[in-house]
Amino acid sequence: MPSRTTGTDADADADAATASATATATADPRSGAVPPTLADIRAAGAVLDGVVRTTPMTHSRHLSGLVGCPVHLKCENLQRTGSFKLRGGYARLAALSPRQRAAGVVAASAGNHAQGVALAAALLGVRATVFMPEGAPAGKAAATRRHGAEVRTAGRVVDEALAAAQDHARRTGAVLIHPFDHPDVIAGQGTVGLEILAQLPWTATVVVAVGGGGLAAGVATAVKALRPQTRVIGVQAENAAPYPPSLASGRPTAVRAGTTIADGIKVARPGELPFRIVKDLVDEVRTVGEDALRSAQHLCLERAKLLVEPAGAAPVAALLAAPESFTGPLVAVLSGGNADLAELGRTLGAC
Ligand SMILES: Cc1ncc(COP(=O)(O)O)c(C=O)c1O
């Protein structure tokens, strides 16, 4: 991987510095993180070849009728581990130096990043410890263990689990694998953008869920480099949406993250590096309410026969909320499928 901050033990130092700087999910500006380029994303694609699936893109007649233009669904819910997170996790781990790999890795996550890091670590023979907050979906914790990671419970929210992971990194020398605030992670997620344009070269609009912003930053970097006229639209859950105020003020701004069924994108503050990229390359970040998220998840299951978790359905929720405001051909990224089935039962009952 050619990323300019990878493969050195300085990375571990940068992560340790991050740890001491803050308990929220941000990168240390002192790490000098440089945004990945199209070449970095292509290099990540080569590293991921044979590791991740090229996920299918499927045309949705129902959504095309609603929106009034061709709508396609990019099925990262069918990715290994059930979300795009394996891309960034594997790209990051593969770029570690032998010394860093020997030290092991540590991550904090309520679910999808945990599974991505756990499988990446297993494939690369690296020891992984994952801190999950109390109340993280039992299925996601069990899947993370099945991939061979040691799962520890810490705190009630991801930020508290992250503080525990950072403390673990400081004490043991393990490398912290941040869920979104690292160039290698962003480059890995950007391979979704490469696949979209390979599968539908004339895509006019890409709609993608935004948490800390790593996925949107990577996708926008790839898409804008290859086809600058394609619009990239990010979507956050209304109850946990730090991007709109951050974009308005010009710097990452924390909000109080309220309750949302879209646990995958429940983040209180944008990542430093993702924010810089999103600010420059993403055309717009919208928000969607809980009812739209539920309807979107329901629609994916009923109409497209696709099991998608609420965060992964956020782009479809944005289409439902303002169908007339999009131009096609449009690709909605279904970023994850690790739905809590008990919760889904309640959601379906409410629709
Ligand atoms: C299903 C799903 N979609 C989207 C995201 C957002 O990714 P990012 O934090 O890189 O913006 C996440 C993050 O965990 C996720 O799990």
The ligand as an SDF file (V2000), in Angstrom:
LIG
                    3D

 16 16  0  0  0  0  0  0  0  0999 V2000
  -23.6850   -0.2170    8.0090 C   0  0  0  0  0  0  0  0  0  0  0  0
  -22.8510    1.0110    8.1230 C   0  0  0  0  0  0  0  0  0  0  0  0
  -23.0250    1.9770    7.2170 N   0  0  0  0  0  0  0  0  0  0  0  0
  -22.3130    3.1160    7.2510 C   0  0  0  0  0  0  0  0  0  0  0  0
  -21.3800    3.3240    8.2510 C   0  0  0  0  0  0  0  0  0  0  0  0
  -20.6310    4.6340    8.2730 C   0  0  0  0  0  0  0  0  0  0  0  0
  -19.2760    4.4920    8.0810 O   0  0  0  0  0  0  0  0  0  0  0  0
  -18.2990    5.6990    8.4490 P   0  0  0  0  0  0  0  0  0  0  0  0
  -18.1700    5.7240    9.9400 O   0  0  0  0  0  0  0  0  0  0  0  0
  -17.0480    5.3610    7.7540 O   0  0  0  0  0  0  0  0  0  0  0  0
  -18.9540    6.9390    7.9570 O   0  0  0  0  0  0  0  0  0  0  0  0
  -21.1490    2.3410    9.2150 C   0  0  0  0  0  0  0  0  0  0  0  0
  -20.1550    2.5250   10.2700 C   0  0  0  0  0  0  0  0  0  0  0  0
  -19.9490    1.6820   11.1050 O   0  0  0  0  0  0  0  0  0  0  0  0
  -21.9130    1.1480    9.1570 C   0  0  0  0  0  0  0  0  0  0  0  0
  -21.7600    0.1740   10.0610 O   0  0  0  0  0  0  0  0  0  0  0  0
  1  2  1  0
  2  3  1  0
  2 15  2  0
  3  4  2  0
  4  5  1  0
  5  6  1  0
  5 12  2  0
  6  7  1  0
  7  8  1  0
  8  9  2  0
  8 10  1  0
  8 11  1  0
 12 13  1  0
 12 15  1  0
 13 14  2  0
 15 16  1  0
M  END
$$$$
